[in-house]
Amino acid sequence: MTFEPIAAHLAVELTRRTAGSARPDAPVLPDEAPRGERLAAARLRVARNLRAVARWVEPTPRPSKACQPS
């Protein structure tokens, strides 16, 4: 097996980044901005269409009359 200096350097750098990200003075990334109303309306439309497709693909079964008392 041959020694790969690039792989060793990468391993050390990635280990430092991972260990350094848990430090108390690590930089904090701000939260993403909330999504607008336009996106909320689109989500509702997509959900409504998906439910309609689900009803069309898997309709509710009819009750069987064979098991009912006469």
Backbone hydrogen bonds, N-H to C=O, Kabsch-Sander energy under -0.5 kcal/mol:
donor,donor_aa,acceptor,acceptor_aa,energy
8,A,4,E,-2.0
9,H,5,P,-2.4
10,L,6,I,-2.6
11,A,7,A,-2.5
12,V,8,A,-2.2
13,E,9,H,-2.5
14,L,10,L,-2.8
15,T,11,A,-2.0
16,R,12,V,-2.2
17,R,13,E,-2.4
18,T,14,L,-2.3
19,A,15,T,-2.6
20,G,16,R,-2.6
21,S,17,R,-1.4
22,A,19,A,-0.9
23,R,20,G,-1.2
26,A,23,R,-1.6
29,L,27,P,-0.5
40,A,36,G,-1.2
41,A,37,E,-2.4
42,A,38,R,-1.8
43,R,39,L,-2.2
44,L,40,A,-1.9
45,R,41,A,-2.1
46,V,42,A,-2.5
47,A,43,R,-2.5
48,R,44,L,-2.4
49,N,45,R,-2.2
50,L,46,V,-2.5
51,R,47,A,-2.2
52,A,48,R,-1.9
53,V,49,N,-2.3
54,A,50,L,-2.3
55,R,51,R,-2.2
56,W,52,A,-1.9
57,V,53,V,-2.7
58,E,54,A,-2.5
68,Q,65,K,-0.8
